[in-house]
Amino acid sequence: MDHEETRLLRDSLEQVLTATSPDSWPDALDEFGWHDLLGEDPQTAITLVADLQGRLLPRFSILNDSLSAGLDLGTSVFSNSSEPVRLLLPRVGSMDPPATLDEHSDDGATIAVAGTVSTDARPTGTLLVPATDGNALVIVAVEDQDRIGSLSETPTAIEPHSGWVHISGFAVGAVVATGVEADRLWTHAVRTARLLVAQELTALSREMLALAVEHVASRKQFGRALGSFQSVKHGLADTRVWQETAELAVVAGWEQSDPEAAAMAKLLAGRFFRSAAENCQQYLGGMGFTWEHPFHTFLRRGLILEQLLGTTATLRTELGGALRAGTMPVIGAL
């Protein structure tokens, strides 16, 4: 797909989703043919909608569909299920698998769960849970609502309208992947999820920066536009540099197959968000704290996304350690 085709597709998709209520996004995407595009060109399909998610902030995420649409995850659980498939992610702020294997028998596996999942208006379907079994990783499929009955879903404390919820408790499911297959599935899933979250986080951070630029250009102090003061210029320029870095890192993350490239994209998207949160909030002044101004909606959503699958600080420490140890592959595009 060339640049002009992508632009036309983006414009059409934006018109459809802008005119659609947040609760109706899944149906709108299906009618648009987005799932067909997802099977043919995953990168384009994911980046277009992830960008719109960051700008429009629906109570919905394409993460589950993106992971269940044949992204070479090496298991038929995703492609053969007629029900929606959700992947349980680590709890906000953690990178460890979200469950531990408590008991395993012919009747199924009992797992202790503490993780984060994206929900939407569709039926529960299958919940795929990465769980640790000692030093090994297994993937457990919890098939339906009855078998998830002992789990509790509560809105996140930060932003209850995001569609992300914490799940904890015990569940019974079937082990569908072990050993090398489980490791490969989890590695691919984390890579895709980090790139998607990085794209969405970058998009919402751009909106935060745009709101601040508009404010300092239109407001005056001591007879001068706020944006004319040197300290304001420097702060916004710093945030703009992190924007460029994050956008390039997301593109490079898709071009590179190494999971480290996706981790770098997530790290730099988080750094862009943190810079926007600090500088733009300050330059908006009291308006940035009011419920009527839209800035807080992007800030609250970003506070969740920045902590999913590794915070900026955690990823920096992890990648820095790998670089010092000489175990990090060369990421040419970065």
C-alpha positions as CSV (number, residue, x, y, z in Angstrom):
1,M,0.0,0.0,0.0
2,D,1.6,3.3,-1.1
3,H,1.5,6.6,0.7
4,E,-1.6,8.0,-1.1
5,E,-3.6,4.8,-0.6
6,T,-2.7,4.9,3.1
7,R,-3.8,8.6,3.4
8,L,-7.1,7.9,1.7
9,L,-7.7,4.9,4.0
10,R,-6.8,6.9,7.0
11,D,-9.2,9.8,6.1
12,S,-12.0,7.3,5.4
13,L,-11.5,5.4,8.6
14,E,-11.3,8.7,10.6
15,Q,-14.6,9.9,9.2
16,V,-16.3,6.6,10.1
17,L,-14.9,6.4,13.7
18,T,-15.4,10.1,14.4
19,A,-19.1,9.7,13.6
20,T,-19.4,6.5,15.6
21,S,-20.1,6.3,19.3
22,P,-17.2,4.8,21.3
23,D,-19.3,1.8,22.3
24,S,-20.0,1.0,18.6
25,W,-16.4,0.9,17.4
26,P,-16.2,-2.9,17.1
27,D,-19.2,-3.0,14.8
28,A,-18.0,0.0,12.8
29,L,-14.6,-1.5,12.2
30,D,-16.1,-4.8,11.1
31,E,-18.4,-3.1,8.6
32,F,-15.5,-0.9,7.3
33,G,-13.5,-4.1,6.5
34,W,-10.8,-3.3,9.0
35,H,-10.5,-7.0,10.0
36,D,-9.8,-8.0,6.4
37,L,-7.1,-5.4,6.2
38,L,-5.7,-6.7,9.5
39,G,-5.2,-10.1,8.0
40,E,-3.5,-8.6,4.9
41,D,-1.5,-5.8,6.3
42,P,-1.3,-5.9,10.1
43,Q,1.1,-3.0,10.4
44,T,-1.1,-0.5,8.5
45,A,-4.3,-1.8,10.1
46,I,-3.0,-1.5,13.6
47,T,-1.2,1.8,13.3
48,L,-4.1,3.6,11.7
49,V,-6.6,2.6,14.4
50,A,-4.1,2.9,17.3
51,D,-3.5,6.5,16.2
52,L,-7.2,7.2,16.2
53,Q,-7.6,5.5,19.6
54,G,-5.0,8.0,21.0
55,R,-6.8,10.9,19.5
56,L,-10.5,10.0,20.2
57,L,-10.0,8.0,23.4
58,P,-12.8,5.3,23.0
59,R,-13.6,2.9,25.7
60,F,-12.2,0.2,23.5
61,S,-8.9,-1.2,22.3
62,I,-8.0,-3.1,19.2
63,L,-5.4,-5.0,21.1
64,N,-7.5,-8.2,21.4
65,D,-8.4,-8.2,17.7
66,S,-4.9,-7.5,16.7
67,L,-3.5,-10.5,18.6
68,S,-6.3,-12.8,17.4
69,A,-6.1,-12.1,13.7
70,G,-3.3,-14.3,12.5
71,L,-0.2,-12.4,13.6
72,D,1.9,-15.5,13.4
73,L,1.5,-16.3,17.0
74,G,2.0,-20.0,16.3
75,T,-1.2,-21.4,17.8
76,S,-4.6,-22.3,16.5
77,V,-6.2,-20.9,19.7
78,F,-6.4,-17.4,18.2
79,S,-7.4,-18.3,14.6
80,N,-9.9,-21.1,15.2
81,S,-12.0,-19.6,18.1
82,S,-15.4,-18.3,17.0
83,E,-15.6,-16.2,20.2
84,P,-13.6,-13.1,21.0
85,V,-10.1,-13.8,22.4
86,R,-8.5,-11.7,25.0
87,L,-5.0,-11.8,26.2
88,L,-4.3,-11.1,29.9
89,L,-1.5,-8.7,30.3
90,P,0.6,-8.0,33.5
91,R,-0.8,-5.7,36.1
92,V,-0.2,-2.0,35.5
93,G,3.5,-1.3,36.2
94,S,4.7,-4.9,35.9
95,M,6.3,-6.9,33.1
96,D,5.9,-10.4,34.7
97,P,3.4,-12.9,33.4
98,P,0.1,-12.2,35.0
99,A,-0.6,-15.6,36.6
100,T,1.1,-18.6,38.3
101,L,0.2,-22.2,37.9
102,D,-1.4,-23.5,41.1
103,E,-2.4,-27.0,40.1
104,H,-2.4,-29.0,36.9
105,S,-4.3,-32.2,36.3
106,D,-6.2,-34.0,33.5
107,D,-9.3,-31.9,34.4
108,G,-7.4,-28.7,33.7
109,A,-5.1,-26.2,35.2
110,T,-5.9,-24.0,38.2
111,I,-4.1,-20.6,38.0
112,A,-3.8,-17.7,40.4
113,V,-4.4,-14.6,38.3
114,A,-3.5,-10.9,38.8
115,G,-3.4,-9.0,35.5
116,T,-4.9,-6.4,33.2
117,V,-7.2,-6.9,30.3
118,S,-8.9,-4.7,27.7
119,T,-12.7,-5.2,27.6
120,D,-15.4,-4.1,25.2
121,A,-19.1,-4.7,24.6
122,R,-18.8,-8.2,23.1
123,P,-19.2,-11.5,25.0
124,T,-16.4,-12.6,27.2
125,G,-15.1,-15.4,25.0
126,T,-11.7,-17.0,25.6
127,L,-9.2,-15.5,28.0
128,L,-5.6,-16.4,27.3
129,V,-3.5,-16.3,30.4
130,P,0.3,-16.5,30.4
131,A,1.3,-18.2,33.6
132,T,4.6,-19.2,35.2
133,D,5.2,-22.8,36.3
134,G,8.3,-22.6,38.3
135,N,10.9,-21.2,35.8
136,A,8.8,-22.2,32.8
137,L,6.0,-20.4,31.0
138,V,2.7,-21.9,30.0
139,I,-0.4,-20.5,28.2
140,V,-3.7,-21.3,29.7
141,A,-7.0,-20.8,27.9
142,V,-10.0,-20.0,30.2
143,E,-12.9,-20.7,27.8
144,D,-16.0,-19.0,29.0
145,Q,-17.7,-16.8,31.7
146,D,-18.6,-19.8,33.9
147,R,-15.0,-20.8,34.3
148,I,-14.0,-17.2,34.9
149,G,-16.6,-16.8,37.6
150,S,-14.2,-16.8,40.4
151,L,-12.3,-13.8,39.0
152,S,-13.3,-10.3,39.7
153,E,-13.2,-7.4,37.2
154,T,-13.0,-3.9,38.6
155,P,-12.3,-0.7,36.8
156,T,-8.8,0.7,37.0
157,A,-8.4,3.2,39.8
158,I,-6.9,5.8,37.5
159,E,-9.3,5.9,34.5
160,P,-12.5,3.8,34.8
161,H,-13.7,4.8,31.3
162,S,-10.6,3.5,29.5
163,G,-11.9,-0.1,29.0
164,W,-8.9,-1.5,30.9
165,V,-9.7,-3.4,34.0
166,H,-7.7,-5.3,36.6
167,I,-8.6,-9.0,37.1
168,S,-7.6,-11.1,40.1
169,G,-8.5,-14.4,41.7
170,F,-8.4,-18.1,40.6
171,A,-9.6,-19.7,37.4
172,V,-9.6,-23.1,35.7
173,G,-8.5,-23.6,32.1
174,A,-6.7,-25.8,29.6
175,V,-3.0,-25.5,29.0
176,V,-2.7,-24.8,25.3
177,A,1.0,-24.0,24.9
178,T,4.2,-24.9,26.8
179,G,7.9,-24.7,26.4
180,V,9.3,-23.0,23.3
181,E,5.8,-22.5,21.8
182,A,4.6,-20.7,24.9
183,D,7.7,-18.5,25.0
184,R,7.4,-17.7,21.3
185,L,3.7,-16.8,21.6
186,W,4.3,-14.6,24.6
187,T,7.2,-12.8,23.0
188,H,5.3,-12.1,19.8
189,A,2.2,-11.0,21.8
190,V,4.3,-8.6,23.9
191,R,6.0,-7.2,20.8
192,T,2.8,-6.5,19.0
193,A,1.1,-5.1,22.2
194,R,4.0,-2.8,22.9
195,L,4.0,-1.4,19.4
196,L,0.2,-0.8,19.5
197,V,0.4,0.9,22.9
198,A,3.4,3.0,21.8
199,Q,1.4,4.2,18.7
200,E,-1.6,5.1,20.8
201,L,0.5,6.8,23.5
202,T,2.3,8.8,20.9
203,A,-1.0,9.9,19.4
204,L,-2.5,11.1,22.6
205,S,0.7,12.9,23.6
206,R,0.6,14.8,20.3
207,E,-2.9,16.0,21.3
208,M,-1.6,17.1,24.7
209,L,1.2,19.1,23.0
210,A,-1.3,20.6,20.5
211,L,-3.5,21.8,23.3
212,A,-0.6,23.5,25.1
213,V,0.7,25.1,21.9
214,E,-2.8,26.5,21.1
215,H,-3.0,27.9,24.7
216,V,0.4,29.7,24.8
217,A,-0.2,31.1,21.3
218,S,-3.6,32.7,22.3
219,R,-2.9,33.8,25.9
220,K,-0.9,36.8,27.0
221,Q,1.0,37.8,30.0
222,F,2.7,41.2,30.5
223,G,1.3,42.2,27.1
224,R,3.1,39.3,25.4
225,A,2.0,35.9,24.1
226,L,2.9,33.2,26.6
227,G,4.6,31.3,23.8
228,S,7.1,34.1,23.3
229,F,8.8,33.5,26.6
230,Q,12.1,31.6,26.3
231,S,11.4,29.1,29.1
232,V,8.1,28.2,27.4
233,K,9.8,27.8,24.0
234,H,12.5,25.6,25.5
235,G,10.0,23.3,27.3
236,L,7.8,22.8,24.3
237,A,10.8,22.3,22.0
238,D,12.0,19.6,24.3
239,T,8.6,17.9,24.1
240,R,8.7,18.2,20.4
241,V,12.0,16.5,20.2
242,W,10.7,13.5,22.2
243,Q,7.7,13.4,19.8
244,E,10.0,13.0,16.8
245,T,12.0,10.4,18.6
246,A,8.9,8.4,19.6
247,E,7.4,8.5,16.1
248,L,10.6,7.3,14.5
249,A,11.0,4.6,17.1
250,V,7.5,3.2,16.4
251,V,8.2,3.0,12.7
252,A,11.6,1.3,13.4
253,G,9.8,-1.1,15.8
254,W,7.6,-2.4,13.0
255,E,10.6,-2.7,10.6
256,Q,12.7,-4.7,13.1
257,S,11.6,-8.2,14.2
258,D,13.6,-8.0,17.5
259,P,11.4,-7.5,20.6
260,E,14.0,-5.0,21.8
261,A,13.0,-2.6,19.1
262,A,9.3,-2.8,20.3
263,A,10.5,-2.2,23.8
264,M,12.5,0.8,22.6
265,A,9.4,2.2,20.9
266,K,7.3,1.8,24.0
267,L,10.1,3.4,26.1
268,L,10.4,6.5,23.9
269,A,6.6,6.8,23.5
270,G,6.5,6.9,27.3
271,R,9.2,9.5,27.4
272,F,7.3,11.7,25.0
273,F,4.2,11.3,27.2
274,R,6.0,12.1,30.4
275,S,7.5,15.3,28.8
276,A,4.1,16.3,27.5
277,A,2.5,15.7,30.9
278,E,5.1,17.7,32.7
279,N,5.6,20.7,30.3
280,C,2.1,21.0,28.8
281,Q,0.3,20.7,32.1
282,Q,2.5,23.5,33.5
283,Y,2.0,25.9,30.5
284,L,-1.8,25.3,30.6
285,G,-1.8,26.6,34.2
286,G,-5.0,26.3,36.1
287,M,-7.0,25.5,33.0
288,G,-5.1,22.2,32.6
289,F,-6.5,21.1,36.0
290,T,-10.1,21.8,35.2
291,W,-12.7,19.1,34.4
292,E,-14.0,21.2,31.5
293,H,-10.6,21.3,29.6
294,P,-9.9,18.1,27.6
295,F,-6.2,17.9,28.7
296,H,-7.0,15.7,31.7
297,T,-8.7,13.0,29.5
298,F,-5.5,12.4,27.6
299,L,-3.4,12.6,30.7
300,R,-5.5,10.0,32.6
301,R,-5.5,7.5,29.6
302,G,-1.7,8.1,29.1
303,L,-1.0,7.3,32.8
304,I,-2.4,3.8,32.2
305,L,-0.8,3.1,28.8
306,E,2.7,4.3,30.0
307,Q,2.7,1.6,32.6
308,L,1.4,-1.3,30.5
309,L,4.1,-3.8,29.6
310,G,6.8,-1.9,31.3
311,T,7.1,1.7,32.5
312,T,9.5,4.1,30.8
313,A,12.0,3.8,33.7
314,T,11.7,0.0,33.9
315,L,12.3,-0.4,30.1
316,R,15.2,2.0,30.2
317,T,16.8,0.0,33.0
318,E,16.2,-3.3,31.2
319,L,17.5,-2.2,27.8
320,G,20.4,-0.4,29.4
321,G,21.4,-3.5,31.2
322,A,21.2,-5.6,28.1
323,L,23.3,-3.0,26.2
324,R,26.0,-3.1,28.9
325,A,26.0,-6.8,29.0
326,G,26.4,-7.0,25.2
327,T,23.2,-9.1,24.8
328,M,21.1,-6.4,23.0
329,P,21.0,-6.8,19.2
330,V,21.8,-3.8,17.0
331,I,18.7,-1.9,16.1
332,G,19.8,-0.3,12.9
333,A,16.9,2.0,12.3
334,L,17.4,3.7,15.7
